[in-house]
Amino acid sequence: MNSKKLLLHFTLILFSFIVLSCDSDNTDTPDNQTTTFMTAEINGVSYDNMKPFGYPSLQSATEVYTLIGQPGKFLRLEGNQTINNNNVTIELFIEEQNWNVGTYDLIAGRNVNIDGSNSVTITISDGSNVLYSANDNGGIMKIDDFDLVNKRIKGTFSFPYNSEPTNGTPENFEVTNGYFDFPLDDPEF
């Protein structure tokens, strides 16, 4: 009889250990969701793992801003990635009036809330020098999904940019095949 009790206790302990040590396969948790929010081809190089600088420890994936003295708000989407010692940051600024499905022009710089335009910046740095910036020829952004129920924004973009050499003539390049898929995790949403 003692051996049966001992076997039962051993079995219960083993079962408890197995149950407690199993990992959860719950795919609904934020840790299991994708953290690649933006991709783009930049001067022939594919950047396929772009996310906001410092995400998730320093900031949320998206940010809504209001500028003092300016009406309206804008949504900032940022993708950042380093390849071959070149750090690339792309920022898309989307005017509140354009927080819906549609195709929109992009202008260079942070000209948000001034003329109702969406804008884009690109910074490519080799660690000490800024090498490129968006130029004034603008670009195109298409928002394919702006879902407040599931809190997602998805779309595509492309735009030209140029080098900023310390001497010589600037060269023109293109950002192509840009794609974004961000959670709308700012408290605004």
N, C-alpha and C positions, 0 to 999 in steps of 0.2 A: 504494500500500500504506500509506503514512503517513496518508493521509486516512481509510482504513478504521479504523486503530488510534485515531486521534484521535476519530472518530465513536463507536467502541466505548467509549472512556474517558469521553467526554461523556455518553453514554447511561447508563453505570454511575453516574456522579456524580449525574445528574439523578434516576435511579431511587432512589438512596440518600437523596437529599434529600427526595423525595416520601414515602418510607416513614417516615423519621424525623420528619417534620413532621406526620403524621396524628395526630389525637386518638383516644384509645381510646373506644369506645362501651360499655365494660363497665358494666352497670347494677348489678353486685353490690358495687361499692365504696361505703363509707359516704358519700362526698361526693355520690353520685348518689341516695342514699336520701332520703326526705322528712324535712324538719326541722320540719314542723308536727306537733306531738305532741298538741295539745289545741285544741278549738274550743268555743265557747259563745255563747249569746245572753244579753247582760247588759243589763237595762233597755232592751230594744229595739235594742241595737247588737250586730251580729255581730262577734265576735272570732274570726277564722279562721286565725290564724297564731301560735298560742301555743306557746312552748317555754320550757324552763328559762332563767332569767336567766343570761346569760353563756355559754350553750351555743354551741358545743362547747369554747371555749377555757378556760373556768373550771371546768366540771364535766361529769360524764356526764349522760345524759338521766334516769336513775333513780338513787336513792340508798336504801340500806338502813341503818337506824339500830338501835342497841341502846341503851337507856337504862340507866345505872348503877343497880343496885338493883331493876330491873324485869325480869320474865321476858319472853322473846319478843323479836321484832323487828318493825319495820314498814317498809313500802315507801313512799317519798315520791315523788309525781308532781307536778311543778310546771309550770304554764303561765303565761307572762308576755308581755304585749303592750301597746304604747302606741298609742292612737288619740285624736286631738284633745287632746293634752296630758294625757290621763288614762291613767296607768299602772295596769294591772290585773294582779294576781297571784292565781292560784287554786292552792291546795295541797291535794292529797288524800293522806291518811295511811291506809294499808291495813295492818291487823293481819296478822301472819304466818299466823294460823289461817284467814284469808280469802283467801289467795293461791290461789284457784281460782275456777272459774265459779260465779256465783251472784248473788243480789240482796241488798244490804246497806243498813242504815240508816247515815246520816251524821249525826254530831253536830257542833256548832259548836266550833271551837277546836282546840287541840293536845292533846286529852285521850287521847293514845295510850298504850297499855300500862298504863293505869290500870284500866279497866273492860272491856277487850276490845272496845271500840267502834272503828269507823273514824271518822275525823273530817275536816273540811274547814275551810279558812280562805279568805277572799277579802279582798283589800286593794285599794282603788281610791284612787289618790292623784293630786291635780292638781299634784304637784311639791313642795308644802309642807304639805299637810294630808291626813290619812287621812280619806276621806269615807264609807267603808262597811265593814261587817264582817258575817260570817255571824251569823245569830241562832240562838237556842236551839231553834227549831222543827225543826231538822234537815233532812235531805233523803234522797235515794235514790241509790245507786250500783249499777250492774249491771255485773259483769265478764262479758263475753261470751266472752273467750278469754284463758287464762293458759297459754302454751305455752313450756315449758322447753326443748324441742328447738330450736325456732326463735327462742327468747328474745324473745317479744312478749307484751304485755298490752294488751287492747283492751276498751273498754266505754263506758258512758254514765253521766251523772249529772245531777241537778238539785237545787237547794236554795234556800231563801229567804235573803235578807239584808236588813239595814236600814242606813239612813244614820246617821251619828253627828254631828248638827249641834252646833255650839258653843252655839246657843240655839234653842229651839223643840222641836217634837215629831219624833222619828225617823219616817222613812217606810220602809215595807216594799216590797221588790222581790223578783224571782225570777231565778235563773239557770236558763235552760231550754236544751234541745237541747245539753247538754254532751256532748262526745265526746272520748275519749282513745285513742291508739294509740302506745305507747312501746316502744322496745327495752328489754329487760331487760339493760342493759349494766353494772350494778354487779357487781363481782367476786363477790358472793354467788351469782350465777347462773352 
